[in-house]
Amino acid sequence: MQLNKVLGLFAILFIISSCATNFGSSQTQDFGRYLSVKEGESSKVDIFDTFGQPGDVNYFENLESVWVYYAVSMTTSGATYIPVVGLFAGGSNSNTQISKFYFDPNGILLKVETSSKTQYVNQWVGMGTVFSSNDYTKRIENEMAKLELPFDQFKALEIKGMHSIVD
């Protein structure tokens, strides 16, 4: 009877380990949306209307800016569920698509860059980044206010802790 319980527990953990978590901007994974983007013509409002709220906003010294969007898919590593081993080797496999939209000082699109990256993230590193302080939410909020666009606090916090993983 004990053996059946143990086998049942491992079966459940195996099923759970194959679950995926997705967050970020799924709109950036729809490559048809990029067809409406025109370098030298599209504005920040156009990009917002097409892709939604960015995951981060940064300004350069020359007042050019970049909006960054992340689309992240994470699956839990099977090692996470192995007793004792999981404490040290547990974590997630992360697939990240990063889209960057660069704007001139007037808010007109200069260029678009997309990249993707796959990596393994140890659970201790992942937990540590959640407690790190980031000021990106304030940058996004300020940018949305400047453009009189809606700011979604939940969407901004969704990426919290992921900056060290996706950058």
N, C-alpha and C positions, 0 to 999 in steps of 0.2 A: 504494500500500500504506500509506503514512504517513497519507494522508487517511482511509482506512478505520479506522485505529487511533484517530485523533482523533475521528471521528464516533462510533465505538463508545464511547469514553470519555465523550463528551458525552451519549450515550444512557443510559449507566449512571448518570451523575451526575444526569440529569433524573429517572430512576426513583427514585433514592435521595432526591432532594429532596422527593418527595411523601410520604415515610414520616412517620408520626406517632409521637410518644413520649407515653405517658400515665403519670401517676404521681399519687400522693396517695390520697385516699379515694374510691374509686368508689362506695361505699355511699351517699354523699350525693347521687349522681345518680339513685338509685332513689327517686322521690318517694313511692312506696307506704310506705316506711319511716317517713316523717314522720307518717303516720296513727296510728302507735302512740305518738307523742310527745304528752304532755299537759302543758301549762303548769300549774304549781301542783301537779303530782303526780309527774311523772317525775323520777328522781334521776340523779346522775352515772353510777351503775352501769347504769341503764337506757339511758342514751345510749351508754355504752361497749358494752353488749350489742347495741345496734341499729346503731351506726356504726363501732365499733372505736376504736382509739387516736387521740386528736386530733393535729393537726399543730402545735398550740401551745396553751399554757395561760397565762392572765394573771389576776392578782388585782388588785382595786381597793382603795383605802384603806378602804372600808367592808366589806371582806372578801367582797364579791360577786366572782364569777369568771366568766370566759368561756373556753369551749373553742372553738378554731377548727379547722375542717377545710377542706382544699384538695383540689380535683380539677382537675388540670391536663392539658391536651392541647397539645402543641407540635408544630409542623411547621416544618421547615427552609425558610427562604426560598431561592428559586432563585438569588438574587444571591450567595449564599454560595459557589456553585460556579463563578462566573465568575473566571478568573484576574485577579489584581491587584485588580479591583473587589471581589471577595469579602473581601479583607483589610480593607476599610473599610466595606463595606455589608452584609456577611454577618450573619446572625442567624436568629432564629426568630419565628414568629407564635405567640402564646400565647393560649389560651382557658382562663380560670380560673373555676371556680365556688367561691365562698367561703360556708361555712355557719358561723354563730356561734350557740352555745348559751350563754345567760346563766343563771347560778345564784345563788341567795341564799346567805348564809353557811352554811346547813345543807345545801347541795348539792341543793336542789330547783330545778327548771327554772323560770325566770322568763319567758323569751321566746326565740324563735328568729328569726334574721335570715338570709336568703340573698341573695346578689348574684352577679353574674357580670361579667367584664370581659375584653375582648380588647385585646391590644396587641402591638406589635412590639418585640422585645428584640435590640439589637445584640449580636453575639457577644462583644465586648470587655467590655461591661457584664455580660453573663451570666457570663463567666469570672471577672471581678472579684468578683462576689458569692459565688462558690464558696469563695474564699479569705478571705472576711470571717468574723469570729468572731461566733457567735451562741450565746446561752445558753439558747435554747428547748429544746434536748434535755434539759438539766438540769431545766428547769421541768416538762416532761412526765414525766420519770423520777420526780421528787419527788411529783407529783400521783398517778401510778399507785401508788407505794409507800404514800402516805397512804390510798388507797382499797383497798389490797391487791389491785390488779389487775395483770395481767402487763404488762411493759414490753418493747417490741420496739425495740431500738437501731437495727436496719436501717430500720424504718419511720420512726423519728424522723429519721434521717439522709437519708432519701429526699428530703425537702423542703429540705435544706441548700442555701443560696444562693438559694432561691426567694423568701425573705421580701421582698426589695426589689422583686421582680417582682410578687408577688401582693398586697402591702399597698398 
